[in-house]
Amino acid sequence: MNAISEPQFWQSHYEQGVPPWDLGQAAPAFRALLSSGTLTPGARVIVLGCGAGHDALAFAQADFEVTGVDFAPGAIATARQQAQQSNLTATFSQCNIFDLLPEFAHQFDYVVEHTCFCALDPSQRDRYVALVQGLLKPGGELLAIFFTHGRPGGPPFGSTPEEIRRYFDPHFTIIELNPLDESPDHRQGEEHWGRFRARRRE
């Protein structure tokens, strides 16, 4: 088995068919958020670990300027195909998320997280927090669905609300971090919704 830090590990899942984390549609929590009217219209959004692009394309359909990135070439190919079939405009790039800086430093109003944080080796979580902070404009926000299951091992690697706060609190204002009501049936009780605002640098 390829290490999770190598693209082929993730590509192999797409070569075998629809991977288990793919809901086949945008996460219900993001659909609810987009209909809430609480986001800045037309803002720049980046979706980390975008997979087949379902969440990214939901934001594109709502007229946001969207970039999606993923490690697996198969994921990006599917995302681009879906965008074309839906006549939606979004940019999709195959890359390691940690290579986004410094090129894309402070360019985004929102970072969207869904099954990326849980896919990383937990030793990379501090690095992930620094990446998100580096991608956001001052006062920008992380919009996140976190896996908070208690099963050992991974991926997906679980976390707890307390751990998430410990990682993000030094650099973000925690606007919301609550159990997710809109989880799909097979993830009920295993997800938290987070909305964090990057602290302005002095």
C-alpha positions as CSV (number, residue, x, y, z in Angstrom):
1,M,0.0,0.0,0.0
2,N,1.3,3.5,-0.9
3,A,1.8,5.9,2.0
4,I,-1.0,8.4,2.5
5,S,1.5,11.2,1.7
6,E,1.8,9.9,-1.9
7,P,-0.7,10.7,-4.6
8,Q,-0.9,7.1,-5.8
9,F,-2.5,6.0,-2.5
10,W,-5.5,8.3,-3.2
11,Q,-5.4,7.8,-7.0
12,S,-5.8,4.0,-6.5
13,H,-9.2,4.6,-4.8
14,Y,-10.5,6.5,-7.9
15,E,-9.2,3.7,-10.2
16,Q,-11.3,1.2,-8.2
17,G,-14.5,3.2,-8.6
18,V,-16.3,5.8,-6.4
19,P,-14.2,6.2,-3.2
20,P,-16.0,5.7,0.1
21,W,-15.7,9.4,1.1
22,D,-17.5,10.6,-2.0
23,L,-21.1,11.5,-1.2
24,G,-22.0,11.9,-4.9
25,Q,-23.2,15.5,-4.1
26,A,-22.2,18.5,-2.1
27,A,-22.3,18.0,1.7
28,P,-25.8,19.0,3.0
29,A,-24.1,21.4,5.5
30,F,-22.5,23.4,2.7
31,R,-25.8,23.5,0.7
32,A,-27.5,24.9,3.9
33,L,-24.7,27.4,4.3
34,L,-25.0,28.6,0.7
35,S,-28.7,29.1,1.1
36,S,-28.2,31.0,4.4
37,G,-27.1,34.3,2.9
38,T,-24.3,34.6,5.4
39,L,-21.3,34.5,3.0
40,T,-19.9,37.4,1.0
41,P,-21.2,37.1,-2.6
42,G,-18.7,36.5,-5.3
43,A,-15.9,35.8,-2.8
44,R,-12.8,33.7,-3.6
45,V,-13.0,30.2,-2.3
46,I,-10.5,27.3,-2.2
47,V,-11.5,23.8,-1.5
48,L,-8.7,21.7,-0.1
49,G,-8.8,18.0,-1.0
50,C,-11.7,18.7,-3.3
51,G,-12.1,15.1,-4.6
52,A,-14.6,14.9,-7.5
53,G,-15.5,18.5,-6.9
54,H,-19.1,18.3,-5.5
55,D,-18.6,20.9,-2.8
56,A,-16.5,23.1,-5.1
57,L,-19.2,23.1,-7.8
58,A,-21.9,23.9,-5.3
59,F,-20.0,27.1,-4.5
60,A,-19.4,27.8,-8.2
61,Q,-23.1,27.4,-8.8
62,A,-23.7,30.0,-6.1
63,D,-21.4,32.4,-8.1
64,F,-18.3,32.2,-6.0
65,E,-14.9,32.3,-7.6
66,V,-13.7,28.7,-6.9
67,T,-10.4,26.8,-6.9
68,G,-10.3,23.2,-6.0
69,V,-7.1,21.2,-5.4
70,D,-6.5,17.5,-4.8
71,F,-3.6,15.1,-4.7
72,A,-5.2,12.5,-7.0
73,P,-5.2,13.1,-10.8
74,G,-8.4,11.0,-11.1
75,A,-10.2,13.3,-8.7
76,I,-9.3,16.4,-10.6
77,A,-10.2,14.8,-14.0
78,T,-13.7,13.9,-12.6
79,A,-14.1,17.4,-11.1
80,R,-13.2,19.1,-14.4
81,Q,-15.6,16.8,-16.3
82,Q,-18.4,17.6,-13.8
83,A,-17.8,21.3,-14.2
84,Q,-17.9,21.0,-18.0
85,Q,-21.1,18.9,-17.9
86,S,-22.8,21.4,-15.5
87,N,-21.6,24.4,-17.5
88,L,-19.9,25.8,-14.3
89,T,-16.7,27.8,-14.1
90,A,-14.1,26.6,-11.5
91,T,-10.4,26.0,-11.5
92,F,-9.2,22.5,-10.5
93,S,-5.5,21.7,-9.9
94,Q,-3.7,18.5,-9.0
95,C,-1.1,19.2,-6.4
96,N,0.0,18.7,-2.8
97,I,-1.9,21.2,-0.7
98,F,1.3,22.1,1.1
99,D,2.8,23.4,-2.2
100,L,0.1,26.1,-2.5
101,L,2.2,28.5,-0.5
102,P,3.8,31.0,-1.1
103,E,2.1,31.3,-4.6
104,F,-1.4,31.6,-3.2
105,A,-0.7,33.4,0.0
106,H,-3.6,35.5,1.4
107,Q,-5.7,35.2,-1.8
108,F,-8.9,33.6,-0.5
109,D,-11.9,34.8,1.4
110,Y,-12.9,31.3,2.4
111,V,-11.1,28.0,2.7
112,V,-13.5,25.0,2.5
113,E,-12.6,21.8,4.4
114,H,-14.3,18.5,4.0
115,T,-12.4,15.1,4.4
116,C,-9.0,16.7,3.9
117,F,-8.0,17.4,7.5
118,C,-9.0,13.8,8.4
119,A,-7.0,12.4,5.5
120,L,-3.7,13.8,6.7
121,D,-1.4,12.1,9.1
122,P,-2.2,13.7,12.4
123,S,1.5,14.8,12.7
124,Q,0.7,17.2,9.8
125,R,-2.2,19.0,11.6
126,D,-0.2,22.0,12.8
127,R,1.2,22.4,9.3
128,Y,-2.4,22.3,7.9
129,V,-3.5,25.1,10.3
130,A,-0.6,27.2,9.2
131,L,-1.5,26.5,5.5
132,V,-5.1,27.6,6.0
133,Q,-4.0,30.8,7.8
134,G,-1.6,31.5,5.0
135,L,-4.2,31.0,2.2
136,L,-6.8,33.3,3.8
137,K,-7.0,37.0,3.4
138,P,-7.0,39.0,6.8
139,G,-10.3,38.2,8.4
140,G,-11.0,35.3,6.0
141,E,-12.8,32.2,7.2
142,L,-12.4,28.4,7.3
143,L,-15.7,26.6,6.6
144,A,-15.2,23.1,7.8
145,I,-16.8,19.7,8.3
146,F,-14.5,17.8,10.7
147,F,-14.6,14.0,11.2
148,T,-14.9,13.5,15.0
149,H,-15.3,9.8,15.2
150,G,-13.5,7.9,17.9
151,R,-12.3,4.9,15.9
152,P,-8.5,4.2,16.0
153,G,-6.3,4.5,13.0
154,G,-7.2,6.0,9.7
155,P,-7.6,7.5,7.2
156,P,-10.0,9.0,8.0
157,F,-8.2,10.0,11.2
158,G,-10.7,11.1,13.9
159,S,-10.4,14.1,16.2
160,T,-12.3,15.7,19.0
161,P,-13.7,19.2,19.4
162,E,-11.1,19.8,22.1
163,E,-8.3,18.8,19.8
164,I,-9.6,20.9,17.0
165,R,-9.8,24.0,19.3
166,R,-6.3,23.3,20.5
167,Y,-5.0,23.4,16.9
168,F,-6.9,26.4,15.7
169,D,-7.5,28.6,18.7
170,P,-4.0,30.3,18.6
171,H,-4.6,31.6,15.1
172,F,-8.4,31.7,14.6
173,T,-11.5,33.0,16.3
174,I,-13.9,30.1,16.8
175,I,-17.2,31.4,15.5
176,E,-18.9,28.0,15.5
177,L,-17.8,24.4,16.4
178,N,-20.8,22.3,17.0
179,P,-22.1,18.7,16.3
180,L,-23.4,18.6,12.7
181,D,-27.1,18.2,12.3
182,E,-27.0,17.8,8.5
183,S,-24.7,14.8,8.4
184,P,-25.5,12.0,5.9
185,D,-27.1,9.0,7.7
186,H,-23.9,6.9,7.7
187,R,-22.0,9.7,9.4
188,Q,-24.5,10.7,12.0
189,G,-22.8,11.6,15.3
190,E,-19.4,11.6,13.7
191,E,-19.1,15.1,12.3
192,H,-18.7,18.7,13.7
193,W,-19.3,21.9,11.8
194,G,-16.7,24.6,12.2
195,R,-16.6,28.2,11.1
196,F,-13.3,29.9,12.1
197,R,-12.1,33.4,11.3
198,A,-8.4,34.1,10.8
199,R,-7.1,36.5,13.4
200,R,-5.7,39.7,11.9
201,R,-2.0,40.0,12.1
202,E,-0.6,42.9,14.1
